[in-house]
Amino acid sequence: MKKRYMRLMSFLLTVVLLSTLATPFSLRVRAAVLGDTDENGKLDIEDAVYLLFNTNFPSTYPVSQATDFNADGATDVKDAIDLLYHVLFPERYDLNTPPFTLSAGFARHVINPPAGTGLGGYSTATTRLSEEILDDICLSCIAVNDGEETILLFNFDVLNIGRDSVWKPVTQLIEKELGIPAENVLLNASHTHSAPAIEWEYSTVTSYLETVIAETPIVASEAIANLAPAEMKMARTNTQDLGYVRRYLRYDGQWATDTSIAGGTALKGMLDPTVYYHESDPDTQMQILVFDRETEKDIALCNWQCHVTAVGSETGTDVSSDFVGVFRETVEEELGVHCAYFQGAAGSIVPSGKLIGEAQNHEDYVKHGQDLANTMIAAMDDLTPISAGKIEANYQLHKGTIKEDKVANYGKTYNVRIATYSFGEFAIAAVPLEMDHRNGMSVKADSPYTMTFMCGYSNGSHGYLPAASSYPNGAYEVNSTRFVAGTGENIVSDLIEMLDDLHLDRKAPEVY
């Protein structure tokens, strides 16, 4: 059980010991008022305690009617906690308020770079210059408003987003022009390796970087203008074999990554005979959040984790959003919705059957995008409601310790801005890192929210962050990271604590 509920369980059990209950638990089968298990005409601490026992031992402590205060389809410990909040703080937590409604809006602009712009990925931003546009790269924005505050969720079809070169000027511009504070803005990069990295101020990127910065408040304004009342719905699904972990142990006893195999040959998915075993299984979970809007197109958000490298290549000069663009287009054409892709913790996951550095291949990335889209489309048949609520956001600077061999470049410690956002029972945890998928899975599993997007490549770009268990194995990600072992796990702990704080301190615990 999560820390939050264990603390509350302890509190409620203490209340049981100190309280004299008006009637035996076994007789509390009827309730004239929703949640009034002892039928004394009011909601009190005893009802909250009884409901908590009911959620854990329903046959021993029955109730005659569902007490699903948060309308998530189940009577559970969250309902007992919400009832407790209402009993203790009735003016702040009103169980009788009408259903809360958020508004959501969407906008997208094409942001193709001019010929001659440096393309990121494979460390080639100064040498691999753009020529043809294979398919459009885009800037998308989802605006969410709770009646008082607005949050902006951006996705850029670029390799990475610089903290000082992009995140700071963008958030300053948005606050100046739209009055939305920096903590309410998320910038997430898709991590396509066939587009610029807008984190370096090289001469081959600077002009394009300035253009994209100027475009962001325009796209945000259009998303705000598109705001319409929305209900939130969610789904999760499994993407099967669409990605694999590129870190592996060879039969010769050496650990390697796709880009570091002896002789320069590329590992071909899971089939290479030199592979003894892969370091771990990938995170195959896809998370989906839908803003169901009666008066406008629905907005469907996807959170998945995989390097966007199905196009390749180290020498290719075509600009492309890679499989992400195909994925969005397929979902939008099939379902008639707006679709946005939010990159997750994809530190060592790559597309199956396509390798980093392999030559550009149109069929590979189209098929990968279509397969991913079809997985999401099938899952949309099983959407369930998720409760809305007030917008909350917070951030902190995590002081990461730098490895000895990187101190000359970064100093002994380096501040990493990590952020969390929420509205209702949905949350986002965001880091400016290529976080290992296992740490990303920990955040999603331990979050107190019903659904939590784990977003890497967000609000900055500070390189790889392997799991602590990877460090003894070495290879590319471990050799290139600036941070010591354990930094990823420490950041996970900070994110969970931040999410716990948001969840406990919500302006409305659940909105009914």
Wavefront OBJ file of the C-alpha trace (Angstrom):
o trace
v 0.000 0.000 0.000
v 1.275 3.436 -0.847
v 2.755 5.679 1.834
v -0.159 8.068 1.682
v -2.724 5.398 2.464
v -0.612 3.755 5.122
v -0.380 7.032 7.010
v -4.135 7.535 6.732
v -4.817 3.909 7.665
v -2.781 4.367 10.832
v -4.704 7.523 11.647
v -8.070 5.885 11.093
v -7.168 2.832 13.144
v -6.207 5.152 15.983
v -9.611 6.783 15.668
v -11.240 3.363 15.959
v -9.476 2.674 19.218
v -10.375 6.049 20.673
v -13.972 6.242 19.456
v -17.053 4.621 20.946
v -19.150 3.553 17.993
v -22.878 4.132 18.303
v -23.951 0.751 16.838
v -22.194 -2.530 16.126
v -20.380 -2.732 12.788
v -22.391 -5.798 11.804
v -25.659 -3.825 11.927
v -24.482 -1.042 9.581
v -26.120 -2.352 6.470
v -28.474 0.478 5.562
v -27.776 4.119 4.952
v -30.455 6.755 4.469
v -27.766 9.294 3.497
v -24.979 8.286 1.143
v -22.090 7.310 3.390
v -24.137 7.439 6.635
v -23.442 3.840 7.590
v -24.822 4.089 11.143
v -28.013 5.917 10.047
v -27.692 8.678 12.615
v -28.602 11.297 10.028
v -25.118 12.770 9.612
v -21.726 11.964 8.177
v -19.120 11.596 10.905
v -15.778 10.016 11.723
v -17.400 6.689 12.477
v -18.797 6.510 8.941
v -15.347 7.129 7.479
v -13.833 4.395 9.660
v -16.583 1.919 8.795
v -16.253 2.657 5.086
v -12.523 2.038 5.324
v -13.182 -1.361 6.910
v -15.762 -2.078 4.208
v -13.246 -1.455 1.425
v -10.843 -3.951 2.983
v -13.308 -6.511 4.402
v -16.576 -6.058 2.441
v -18.216 -9.321 3.566
v -17.628 -8.572 7.257
v -18.511 -4.873 7.056
v -21.182 -4.539 4.337
v -22.923 -1.412 3.073
v -26.311 -1.391 1.374
v -25.421 1.117 -1.353
v -22.355 2.140 -3.296
v -20.449 5.011 -1.724
v -18.446 5.933 -4.795
v -17.959 9.603 -3.970
v -15.289 10.186 -6.613
v -17.263 8.519 -9.430
v -14.367 6.292 -10.498
v -16.581 3.217 -10.709
v -15.607 1.619 -7.395
v -16.047 2.036 -3.657
v -12.502 1.959 -2.365
v -10.091 3.430 0.149
v -10.053 6.746 -1.719
v -13.766 7.181 -1.021
v -13.176 6.534 2.685
v -10.386 9.106 2.688
v -12.555 11.667 0.893
v -15.313 11.116 3.448
v -12.757 11.612 6.221
v -11.608 14.884 4.618
v -15.231 16.037 4.442
v -15.875 15.203 8.096
v -12.738 16.982 9.287
v -12.907 19.955 6.897
v -16.531 20.280 5.712
v -16.169 23.799 4.314
v -13.171 22.858 2.204
v -14.268 19.392 1.072
v -17.940 19.410 0.127
v -19.258 16.016 -0.973
v -22.420 17.625 -2.334
v -20.861 19.850 -4.983
v -21.932 19.192 -8.591
v -19.589 17.330 -10.959
v -16.469 19.318 -11.747
v -15.840 20.101 -15.386
v -12.532 20.957 -16.948
v -12.136 22.593 -20.335
v -9.536 21.442 -22.839
v -8.268 22.885 -26.097
v -5.880 21.850 -28.839
v -3.704 23.479 -31.492
v -0.851 22.370 -33.752
v 1.598 24.141 -36.035
v 4.068 22.709 -38.526
v 7.632 23.703 -37.564
v 9.728 22.299 -40.407
v 13.276 23.691 -40.386
v 14.804 25.399 -43.434
v 17.401 23.518 -45.450
v 20.806 23.645 -43.835
v 19.564 23.315 -40.234
v 21.574 20.943 -38.041
v 19.820 17.667 -37.237
v 20.217 16.217 -33.746
v 20.776 12.619 -32.792
v 23.982 10.642 -33.229
v 25.964 13.765 -32.114
v 25.764 15.271 -35.585
v 24.124 18.677 -35.037
v 26.976 20.540 -36.732
v 27.634 18.108 -39.565
v 24.303 16.520 -40.578
v 22.337 19.340 -42.210
v 18.703 19.086 -43.280
v 17.774 18.816 -46.947
v 14.379 17.290 -47.799
v 11.218 17.124 -45.660
v 10.265 13.445 -45.424
v 7.213 14.370 -43.342
v 6.209 17.381 -41.249
v 7.523 17.951 -37.763
v 5.043 19.736 -35.516
v 4.498 21.695 -32.319
v 1.305 20.685 -30.506
v -0.294 22.272 -27.450
v -3.041 21.042 -25.152
v -4.537 23.732 -22.913
v -6.468 22.669 -19.803
v -8.487 25.133 -17.741
v -10.232 24.567 -14.392
v -12.170 27.849 -14.357
v -9.343 29.695 -12.632
v -5.999 28.378 -13.844
v -4.673 27.129 -17.157
v -2.008 24.532 -17.767
v -0.216 24.171 -21.121
v 1.135 20.808 -22.287
v 3.430 21.149 -25.306
v 4.907 18.439 -27.475
v 7.741 19.262 -29.893
v 8.824 16.959 -32.721
v 12.497 17.581 -31.957
v 15.352 15.609 -30.443
v 15.691 17.538 -27.192
v 14.714 20.847 -25.579
v 17.340 22.987 -23.905
v 16.664 24.346 -20.420
v 18.394 27.703 -20.808
v 18.102 27.991 -24.588
v 14.386 27.086 -24.889
v 12.526 26.312 -21.663
v 13.424 29.572 -19.925
v 12.673 31.962 -22.832
v 9.483 30.075 -23.746
v 8.047 30.153 -20.216
v 9.035 33.809 -19.799
v 7.300 34.666 -23.065
v 4.158 32.751 -22.149
v 3.950 34.365 -18.723
v 4.410 37.817 -20.261
v 1.906 37.372 -23.096
v -0.640 34.965 -21.577
v -0.182 35.357 -17.814
v 0.433 31.630 -17.275
v 3.239 30.905 -14.787
v 6.230 28.734 -15.655
v 5.223 25.963 -13.248
v 2.027 25.461 -15.309
v 3.928 24.814 -18.550
v 5.270 21.442 -19.742
v 7.592 21.214 -22.753
v 8.056 17.600 -23.894
v 10.241 16.509 -26.835
v 9.307 13.453 -28.899
v 13.037 12.664 -29.274
v 12.937 12.083 -33.029
v 16.492 11.691 -34.319
v 15.528 13.163 -37.703
v 14.880 16.718 -36.483
v 16.895 19.482 -34.816
v 17.933 19.351 -31.184
v 16.826 22.756 -29.923
v 19.142 22.602 -26.962
v 22.385 23.708 -28.544
v 23.050 27.216 -29.743
v 25.177 26.148 -32.697
v 25.182 28.321 -35.788
v 23.318 25.552 -37.637
v 20.445 25.594 -35.122
v 20.228 29.097 -33.621
v 17.983 30.682 -36.240
v 15.540 27.774 -36.143
v 15.555 27.761 -32.337
v 14.488 31.407 -32.258
v 11.664 30.705 -34.709
v 10.288 27.859 -32.582
v 10.442 29.948 -29.402
v 8.408 32.712 -31.058
v 5.856 30.158 -32.262
v 5.012 28.659 -28.862
v 2.789 31.446 -27.428
v 0.926 31.614 -30.749
v 0.121 27.901 -30.624
v -0.808 28.242 -26.944
v -3.212 31.105 -27.716
v -4.940 28.992 -30.354
v -5.264 26.061 -27.938
v -6.796 28.384 -25.338
v -9.217 29.731 -27.946
v -10.224 26.116 -28.647
v -11.135 25.399 -24.997
v -14.373 23.462 -24.585
v -15.921 21.540 -21.640
v -14.503 18.047 -21.411
v -14.859 14.843 -19.429
v -11.702 12.856 -18.808
v -11.430 9.181 -19.688
v -8.489 6.806 -19.522
v -7.188 3.467 -20.697
v -4.035 1.382 -20.464
v -2.812 -1.235 -22.891
v 0.233 -3.356 -23.703
v 2.316 -2.689 -26.811
v 3.671 -6.240 -26.979
v 6.876 -6.425 -29.065
v 7.111 -2.875 -30.445
v 10.202 -1.990 -28.429
v 13.165 -3.742 -26.832
v 16.024 -2.887 -24.487
v 19.182 -2.199 -26.489
v 21.599 -2.925 -23.615
v 22.732 -6.534 -23.633
v 25.425 -8.989 -22.595
v 27.309 -10.664 -25.412
v 28.541 -14.232 -25.366
v 32.090 -12.899 -25.041
v 31.151 -11.460 -21.625
v 31.084 -7.799 -22.677
v 28.140 -5.487 -22.101
v 27.161 -3.342 -25.082
v 24.584 -0.994 -26.559
v 23.450 -1.049 -30.191
v 25.836 1.753 -31.073
v 28.863 0.160 -29.413
v 28.992 -3.371 -30.811
v 32.448 -4.561 -31.849
v 33.088 -4.071 -35.540
v 30.391 -1.421 -35.847
v 27.660 -3.856 -36.839
v 24.152 -3.134 -35.592
v 22.175 -5.460 -33.370
v 19.074 -6.623 -35.240
v 16.305 -6.559 -32.690
v 16.073 -9.649 -30.513
v 17.606 -11.951 -33.164
v 21.342 -11.211 -33.131
v 23.303 -14.422 -32.353
v 25.969 -12.463 -30.448
v 23.436 -11.563 -27.741
v 23.470 -13.661 -24.576
v 20.678 -11.730 -22.871
v 19.231 -8.226 -22.698
v 19.677 -6.257 -19.508
v 15.960 -6.111 -18.759
v 12.522 -6.342 -20.284
v 11.147 -3.094 -21.736
v 8.259 -1.101 -20.316
v 5.497 -2.050 -22.752
v 2.672 -0.091 -21.119
v 0.859 2.578 -23.119
v -1.247 5.069 -21.136
v -4.090 7.002 -22.745
v -5.957 10.071 -21.501
v -8.905 11.395 -23.504
v -10.669 14.731 -23.174
v -14.181 13.884 -24.335
v -15.664 17.124 -25.722
v -19.261 17.396 -26.945
v -18.819 20.591 -28.945
v -15.316 20.022 -30.367
v -13.124 17.145 -31.458
v -11.965 14.909 -28.640
v -8.305 15.152 -27.619
v -6.411 11.883 -27.097
v -3.054 11.897 -25.287
v -0.667 8.948 -25.418
v 2.250 8.291 -23.045
v 4.681 5.660 -24.320
v 8.435 5.147 -24.043
v 10.727 4.377 -26.974
v 13.601 6.045 -28.824
v 12.267 7.647 -31.994
v 14.822 6.135 -34.348
v 12.809 4.034 -36.811
v 13.829 6.316 -39.674
v 17.568 6.460 -38.834
v 20.249 7.383 -39.731
v 23.685 8.756 -38.921
v 24.079 10.074 -42.468
v 20.456 10.750 -43.443
v 19.474 14.357 -44.107
v 15.676 13.991 -44.400
v 13.567 15.768 -41.768
v 10.954 13.533 -40.152
v 8.781 13.172 -37.079
v 9.501 9.435 -37.509
v 6.937 6.901 -36.268
v 5.385 9.511 -33.938
v 3.970 11.468 -36.890
v 2.578 8.332 -38.530
v 1.094 7.267 -35.188
v -0.705 10.599 -34.698
v -1.987 10.761 -38.250
v -3.316 7.200 -38.151
v -5.154 7.729 -34.846
v -6.610 11.038 -35.997
v -7.834 9.673 -39.333
v -9.335 6.545 -37.798
v -11.042 8.129 -34.773
v -11.616 11.751 -35.829
v -9.769 13.120 -32.792
v -6.778 15.314 -32.078
v -3.865 13.152 -30.952
v -0.671 14.018 -29.058
v 2.275 11.795 -28.139
v 4.136 12.390 -24.855
v 7.510 10.688 -24.679
v 8.163 8.664 -21.560
v 11.215 7.194 -19.837
v 12.828 5.721 -22.951
v 16.473 5.751 -21.907
v 17.442 2.366 -23.397
v 14.334 1.277 -25.347
v 14.411 1.330 -29.157
v 11.956 0.230 -31.873
v 11.954 -3.493 -32.571
v 13.454 -4.467 -35.895
v 15.094 -1.069 -36.436
v 18.432 -0.038 -35.084
v 20.147 3.183 -34.163
v 22.352 4.332 -36.997
v 20.779 2.057 -39.626
v 20.033 3.588 -43.023
v 16.826 5.540 -43.565
v 13.935 3.272 -44.439
v 10.442 4.570 -45.118
v 8.685 1.244 -44.639
v 10.106 0.647 -41.166
v 8.926 3.849 -39.521
v 5.526 3.832 -41.240
v 4.824 0.271 -40.113
v 6.003 1.018 -36.576
v 3.774 4.089 -36.333
v 0.769 2.233 -37.700
v 1.283 -0.722 -35.346
v 1.505 1.649 -32.379
v -1.605 3.532 -33.534
v -3.608 0.337 -33.977
v -2.732 -0.662 -30.418
v -4.088 2.638 -29.122
v -7.180 2.533 -31.346
v -8.108 -0.906 -29.990
v -7.679 0.306 -26.402
v -10.033 3.235 -26.995
v -12.930 0.776 -26.873
v -12.249 0.288 -23.152
v -12.106 3.862 -21.857
v -13.209 4.433 -18.263
v -13.996 7.764 -16.536
v -11.371 9.472 -14.412
v -12.366 12.265 -12.057
v -11.490 15.875 -12.837
v -10.298 18.495 -10.386
v -8.403 21.714 -9.852
v -5.051 22.256 -11.532
v -2.037 21.796 -9.283
v 1.660 22.001 -10.145
v 4.955 22.057 -8.327
v 8.651 21.623 -9.025
v 11.938 21.324 -7.237
v 15.634 21.443 -8.045
v 17.206 18.073 -7.386
v 20.908 18.411 -6.603
v 22.509 15.572 -8.517
v 26.049 14.443 -7.736
v 28.378 14.412 -10.755
v 30.722 11.536 -11.621
v 34.392 12.264 -11.119
v 35.212 12.090 -14.836
v 32.513 14.725 -15.598
v 33.295 17.239 -12.808
v 35.455 19.367 -15.091
v 32.441 19.970 -17.341
v 29.599 20.226 -14.832
v 31.038 20.823 -11.367
v 30.565 18.519 -8.382
v 26.770 18.895 -8.310
v 24.173 19.845 -10.892
v 20.629 21.094 -10.326
v 17.980 19.125 -12.190
v 14.532 20.717 -12.410
v 11.881 18.031 -11.893
v 8.175 18.854 -12.056
v 4.738 17.436 -11.339
v 1.334 18.532 -12.622
v -2.169 17.307 -11.835
v -5.867 17.913 -12.370
v -8.234 15.564 -10.579
v -6.990 11.987 -10.516
v -4.588 12.517 -13.426
v -0.976 13.592 -12.971
v 2.248 14.075 -14.916
v 5.777 13.589 -13.592
v 8.397 15.262 -15.806
v 12.188 15.108 -15.891
v 14.745 16.711 -18.260
v 16.516 13.379 -18.695
v 16.689 10.176 -20.716
v 15.523 8.216 -17.685
v 15.792 4.444 -17.524
v 12.439 2.790 -18.103
v 12.619 0.845 -14.833
v 12.716 4.056 -12.841
v 9.884 5.414 -14.953
v 7.828 2.332 -14.144
v 8.449 2.923 -10.437
v 7.008 6.430 -10.663
v 3.877 5.211 -12.436
v 3.398 2.333 -9.993
v 3.964 4.318 -6.796
v 2.087 7.489 -7.695
v -1.062 8.077 -5.583
v -2.981 9.169 -8.699
v -5.254 6.929 -10.750
v -3.121 7.634 -13.824
v 0.308 9.270 -14.005
v 2.145 10.043 -17.230
v 5.908 9.656 -16.808
v 7.535 12.120 -19.203
v 11.241 12.212 -19.935
v 12.864 14.759 -22.280
v 10.894 17.546 -20.612
v 11.703 21.165 -19.703
v 15.402 20.695 -20.447
v 17.957 18.134 -21.510
v 20.647 16.739 -19.210
v 21.433 13.434 -20.894
v 21.104 9.808 -19.863
v 20.116 8.678 -16.374
v 20.616 4.898 -16.105
v 19.239 2.740 -13.328
v 21.719 2.066 -10.512
v 21.851 -1.623 -11.457
v 23.212 -0.692 -14.913
v 26.340 1.080 -13.680
v 28.475 -2.039 -13.038
v 27.757 -3.144 -16.626
v 29.116 0.028 -18.244
v 28.342 0.579 -21.972
v 27.072 3.701 -23.707
v 24.421 5.117 -21.377
v 26.510 4.574 -18.242
v 29.668 5.957 -19.836
v 27.918 9.082 -21.139
v 25.827 10.058 -18.099
v 27.117 12.860 -15.914
v 25.441 11.535 -12.736
v 26.579 8.991 -10.156
v 24.779 5.698 -9.586
v 21.606 6.064 -7.529
v 20.666 9.489 -8.890
v 17.757 8.019 -10.832
v 16.344 6.275 -7.794
v 16.728 9.454 -5.705
v 14.805 11.421 -8.322
v 12.062 8.777 -8.302
v 11.744 9.235 -4.509
v 11.526 13.006 -4.923
v 8.864 12.709 -7.621
v 6.725 10.377 -5.499
v 6.989 12.736 -2.534
v 5.974 15.653 -4.775
v 3.025 13.692 -6.140
v 1.995 12.703 -2.612
v 2.097 16.361 -1.591
v -0.024 17.404 -4.560
v -2.529 14.637 -3.916
v -2.893 15.454 -0.220
v -3.017 19.208 -0.747
v -5.451 19.306 -3.638
v -7.872 22.221 -3.591
v -10.586 19.580 -3.906
v -9.713 15.977 -3.014
v -12.068 14.453 -5.570
v -14.694 16.401 -7.438
v -18.131 14.877 -7.513
l 1 2 3 4 5 6 7 8 9 10 11 12 13 14 15 16 17 18 19 20 21 22 23 24 25 26 27 28 29 30 31 32 33 34 35 36 37 38 39 40 41 42 43 44 45 46 47 48 49 50 51 52 53 54 55 56 57 58 59 60 61 62 63 64 65 66 67 68 69 70 71 72 73 74 75 76 77 78 79 80 81 82 83 84 85 86 87 88 89 90 91 92 93 94 95 96 97 98 99 100 101 102 103 104 105 106 107 108 109 110 111 112 113 114 115 116 117 118 119 120 121 122 123 124 125 126 127 128 129 130 131 132 133 134 135 136 137 138 139 140 141 142 143 144 145 146 147 148 149 150 151 152 153 154 155 156 157 158 159 160 161 162 163 164 165 166 167 168 169 170 171 172 173 174 175 176 177 178 179 180 181 182 183 184 185 186 187 188 189 190 191 192 193 194 195 196 197 198 199 200 201 202 203 204 205 206 207 208 209 210 211 212 213 214 215 216 217 218 219 220 221 222 223 224 225 226 227 228 229 230 231 232 233 234 235 236 237 238 239 240 241 242 243 244 245 246 247 248 249 250 251 252 253 254 255 256 257 258 259 260 261 262 263 264 265 266 267 268 269 270 271 272 273 274 275 276 277 278 279 280 281 282 283 284 285 286 287 288 289 290 291 292 293 294 295 296 297 298 299 300 301 302 303 304 305 306 307 308 309 310 311 312 313 314 315 316 317 318 319 320 321 322 323 324 325 326 327 328 329 330 331 332 333 334 335 336 337 338 339 340 341 342 343 344 345 346 347 348 349 350 351 352 353 354 355 356 357 358 359 360 361 362 363 364 365 366 367 368 369 370 371 372 373 374 375 376 377 378 379 380 381 382 383 384 385 386 387 388 389 390 391 392 393 394 395 396 397 398 399 400 401 402 403 404 405 406 407 408 409 410 411 412 413 414 415 416 417 418 419 420 421 422 423 424 425 426 427 428 429 430 431 432 433 434 435 436 437 438 439 440 441 442 443 444 445 446 447 448 449 450 451 452 453 454 455 456 457 458 459 460 461 462 463 464 465 466 467 468 469 470 471 472 473 474 475 476 477 478 479 480 481 482 483 484 485 486 487 488 489 490 491 492 493 494 495 496 497 498 499 500 501 502 503 504 505 506 507 508 509 510 511 512
